[in-house]
Amino acid sequence: MTEEGRKPARVVVADDQTVVREGIVMLLGLLPGVEVVGAAGDGDEAVRLVAELAPDVVLMDLRMPRCDGVEATRRIRTEYPGTQVVVLTTYADDDSLFPALKAGARGYLTKDAGGDEIVRAVHSVLSGDAGLSPSIQRRLLERLSEPGPRSAGPPEPPDGLTVRESEVLVLIAEGLSNQEIARRLHVSTATVKTHINNLFAKTGLKDRAQAVRYAYAKGLVRPPAGDVT
């Protein structure tokens, strides 16, 4: 029990960088109010540890191989709703923030957060509140106060594609090579090839030309303005 009379929150840490992951585990081990029960190197492993350990919270990195943090968050919140997710990432841009929150993350911190801030976020989400860093709260308020209508966002991925597979498909349609896609998404080319193989298998596509046509047909990308073909 902590000095407040409550059990420590049981936490799994998910980050693909070994040094960062071990550093977070070590930091949390020095602080009251949390108990690290597992550590994962990618999203698939994070989901597996949640199934095995039933932690209270996962501290989730976003950019990871095989299964990224957004997809892992979605799977955890769908399959194991008793476990909350707090994103802990380097990225605070809209393209990282809003997909993570939409996937079910209740907290969002950047990696410059201190140990006490991480612990507060963990206990906030367990109490039913949002565990957001001040900078993230400001960004959400700015977004809500922006004038003009907001788009409904990208369409839901078709044919069982994951969000990341859809992102790869869109980049293929934009003419990017595997190496360029890897740089854009901050993953390895091997990971890109895996996503391409998976999306081809799910959609029945055989080559990149078919993938481009499919992306347009499903509304994932739109023809350039003035294109009447």
C-alpha positions as CSV (number, residue, x, y, z in Angstrom):
1,M,0.0,0.0,0.0
2,T,1.1,3.6,-0.6
3,E,0.9,6.3,2.1
4,E,-2.5,7.2,0.7
5,G,-3.8,3.7,1.5
6,R,-4.2,2.5,-2.1
7,K,-2.5,-0.3,-3.9
8,P,0.2,0.7,-6.4
9,A,-1.0,0.8,-10.0
10,R,0.3,-2.2,-11.9
11,V,2.0,-1.0,-15.1
12,V,3.4,-2.4,-18.3
13,V,5.9,-0.3,-20.2
14,A,5.9,-0.6,-24.0
15,D,8.8,1.0,-26.0
16,D,10.9,-0.5,-28.8
17,Q,14.1,1.3,-27.7
18,T,15.8,-0.9,-25.1
19,V,17.6,2.0,-23.4
20,V,14.5,4.1,-23.1
21,R,12.3,1.2,-22.0
22,E,14.8,0.1,-19.3
23,G,15.2,3.8,-18.2
24,I,11.4,4.2,-17.7
25,V,11.2,0.9,-15.8
26,M,14.1,2.0,-13.5
27,L,12.6,5.5,-13.0
28,L,9.2,4.1,-12.0
29,G,10.8,1.5,-9.7
30,L,12.1,4.4,-7.6
31,L,8.7,6.1,-7.2
32,P,5.8,5.2,-4.9
33,G,2.3,4.5,-6.3
34,V,3.3,2.3,-9.3
35,E,4.6,-1.2,-9.7
36,V,6.1,-2.2,-13.1
37,V,4.9,-5.8,-13.8
38,G,6.2,-6.1,-17.4
39,A,8.0,-4.5,-20.3
40,A,7.3,-4.9,-24.0
41,G,9.4,-4.1,-27.1
42,D,6.5,-3.7,-29.5
43,G,2.7,-3.5,-29.7
44,D,2.2,-7.2,-30.2
45,E,4.2,-8.0,-27.1
46,A,2.3,-5.3,-25.2
47,V,-1.1,-6.9,-26.0
48,R,0.3,-10.3,-25.0
49,L,1.5,-9.0,-21.7
50,V,-1.9,-7.4,-21.0
51,A,-3.6,-10.7,-21.7
52,E,-1.2,-12.5,-19.3
53,L,-0.8,-9.9,-16.5
54,A,-4.0,-7.8,-16.6
55,P,-2.1,-4.6,-15.6
56,D,-4.0,-1.5,-14.6
57,V,-2.2,0.7,-17.2
58,V,0.1,0.4,-20.2
59,L,2.6,3.2,-20.8
60,M,2.6,3.0,-24.6
61,D,5.1,4.3,-27.1
62,L,3.6,5.1,-30.5
63,R,6.3,4.4,-33.1
64,M,7.1,0.7,-32.8
65,P,7.8,-2.2,-35.2
66,R,5.3,-5.0,-36.1
67,C,2.4,-3.4,-34.3
68,D,2.5,0.3,-33.5
69,G,1.2,2.0,-30.4
70,V,-2.1,3.2,-31.9
71,E,-3.1,-0.3,-33.1
72,A,-1.9,-1.9,-29.8
73,T,-4.0,0.7,-27.9
74,R,-7.1,-0.1,-30.0
75,R,-6.7,-3.9,-29.5
76,I,-6.1,-3.5,-25.7
77,R,-9.1,-1.2,-25.2
78,T,-11.3,-3.5,-27.3
79,E,-10.2,-6.9,-25.9
80,Y,-9.1,-5.9,-22.4
81,P,-11.1,-2.8,-21.3
82,G,-10.0,-3.2,-17.7
83,T,-6.6,-1.9,-18.8
84,Q,-6.1,1.8,-19.5
85,V,-3.5,3.2,-21.8
86,V,-1.3,6.3,-21.3
87,V,0.8,7.2,-24.3
88,L,4.4,8.1,-23.6
89,T,6.0,9.3,-26.8
90,T,8.4,11.8,-28.4
91,Y,5.7,13.1,-30.7
92,A,3.1,15.7,-29.9
93,D,1.8,16.4,-33.4
94,D,-1.8,16.1,-34.4
95,D,-1.1,13.1,-36.6
96,S,0.1,11.2,-33.5
97,L,-2.1,12.7,-30.8
98,F,-5.6,12.4,-32.2
99,P,-5.3,8.8,-33.6
100,A,-4.0,7.7,-30.2
101,L,-6.9,9.3,-28.4
102,K,-9.4,8.0,-30.9
103,A,-8.0,4.5,-30.3
104,G,-8.8,4.7,-26.6
105,A,-5.8,6.2,-24.9
106,R,-6.9,8.1,-21.8
107,G,-3.6,9.8,-21.2
108,Y,-0.9,11.3,-23.4
109,L,2.6,12.4,-22.2
110,T,5.7,13.3,-24.1
111,K,9.0,11.8,-23.0
112,D,10.2,14.9,-21.3
113,A,7.7,14.2,-18.6
114,G,9.1,13.7,-15.1
115,G,8.5,10.6,-13.0
116,D,6.0,12.3,-10.8
117,E,4.0,13.5,-13.8
118,I,3.9,10.0,-15.2
119,V,2.6,8.6,-11.9
120,R,0.0,11.3,-11.7
121,A,-1.2,10.5,-15.2
122,V,-1.4,6.8,-14.3
123,H,-3.6,7.5,-11.3
124,S,-5.7,10.0,-13.1
125,V,-6.8,7.6,-15.8
126,L,-7.5,4.9,-13.1
127,S,-9.7,7.5,-11.4
128,G,-11.6,8.1,-14.6
129,D,-9.9,11.4,-15.5
130,A,-7.7,12.2,-18.4
131,G,-3.9,12.0,-17.9
132,L,-2.7,14.7,-20.3
133,S,0.4,16.8,-20.1
134,P,-0.1,20.6,-19.9
135,S,1.2,21.0,-23.5
136,I,-1.2,18.4,-24.8
137,Q,-4.1,20.0,-23.0
138,R,-3.2,23.3,-24.6
139,R,-3.1,21.7,-28.1
140,L,-6.5,20.1,-27.5
141,L,-7.9,23.5,-26.5
142,E,-6.3,25.2,-29.5
143,R,-7.8,22.5,-31.8
144,L,-11.2,23.0,-30.3
145,S,-11.0,26.7,-30.7
146,E,-9.8,26.7,-34.3
147,P,-12.4,28.5,-36.6
148,G,-14.2,26.8,-39.4
149,P,-15.6,23.3,-39.8
150,R,-13.4,20.4,-39.0
151,S,-13.3,17.4,-41.4
152,A,-14.7,14.2,-40.2
153,G,-11.2,12.7,-40.5
154,P,-10.0,9.9,-42.8
155,P,-12.4,7.1,-43.6
156,E,-12.3,3.9,-41.6
157,P,-9.8,1.4,-43.0
158,P,-11.5,-1.1,-45.4
159,D,-11.3,-4.9,-45.6
160,G,-9.9,-5.3,-42.1
161,L,-6.8,-3.2,-42.7
162,T,-5.2,-1.7,-39.6
163,V,-4.6,2.0,-39.4
164,R,-0.9,1.6,-40.1
165,E,-1.6,-0.7,-43.1
166,S,-3.9,2.0,-44.4
167,E,-1.2,4.6,-43.9
168,V,1.2,2.5,-45.9
169,L,-1.4,2.0,-48.7
170,V,-1.9,5.8,-48.9
171,L,1.8,6.4,-49.2
172,I,2.1,3.8,-51.9
173,A,-0.7,5.6,-53.8
174,E,1.4,8.8,-53.4
175,G,4.2,7.1,-55.2
176,L,6.6,6.6,-52.3
177,S,9.1,3.8,-52.3
178,N,9.5,1.3,-49.4
179,Q,12.5,3.2,-48.2
180,E,10.7,6.6,-48.4
181,I,7.7,5.1,-46.5
182,A,10.0,3.7,-43.8
183,R,11.5,7.2,-43.3
184,R,8.1,8.9,-43.3
185,L,6.7,6.5,-40.6
186,H,10.0,6.1,-38.7
187,V,10.1,2.3,-39.1
188,S,12.4,-0.1,-40.8
189,T,12.0,-1.2,-44.5
190,A,11.4,-4.7,-43.2
191,T,8.4,-3.4,-41.2
192,V,7.1,-1.7,-44.3
193,K,7.4,-4.9,-46.3
194,T,5.5,-6.7,-43.6
195,H,2.6,-4.2,-43.7
196,I,2.5,-4.4,-47.5
197,N,2.4,-8.2,-47.5
198,N,-0.4,-8.1,-44.9
199,L,-2.5,-5.5,-46.8
200,F,-2.0,-7.3,-50.1
201,A,-3.2,-10.5,-48.4
202,K,-6.3,-8.9,-46.9
203,T,-7.3,-7.1,-50.1
204,G,-6.3,-9.6,-52.7
205,L,-4.0,-7.1,-54.4
206,K,-1.1,-8.3,-56.4
207,D,1.0,-5.3,-57.2
208,R,1.5,-1.6,-56.4
209,A,-0.5,-0.5,-59.5
210,Q,-3.5,-2.4,-58.1
211,A,-2.9,-0.9,-54.7
212,V,-3.0,2.6,-56.1
213,R,-6.4,1.9,-57.9
214,Y,-7.7,0.3,-54.7
215,A,-6.7,3.3,-52.6
216,Y,-8.6,5.7,-54.9
217,A,-11.6,3.4,-55.2
218,K,-11.9,3.1,-51.4
219,G,-11.6,6.9,-50.9
220,L,-8.4,6.7,-49.0
221,V,-6.9,9.2,-51.4
222,R,-8.5,11.7,-53.7
223,P,-7.6,12.6,-57.2
224,P,-5.8,15.9,-57.6
225,A,-8.0,19.0,-58.1
226,G,-9.1,19.2,-61.7
227,D,-8.5,15.6,-62.5
228,V,-11.6,14.4,-64.4
229,T,-10.4,10.9,-65.2
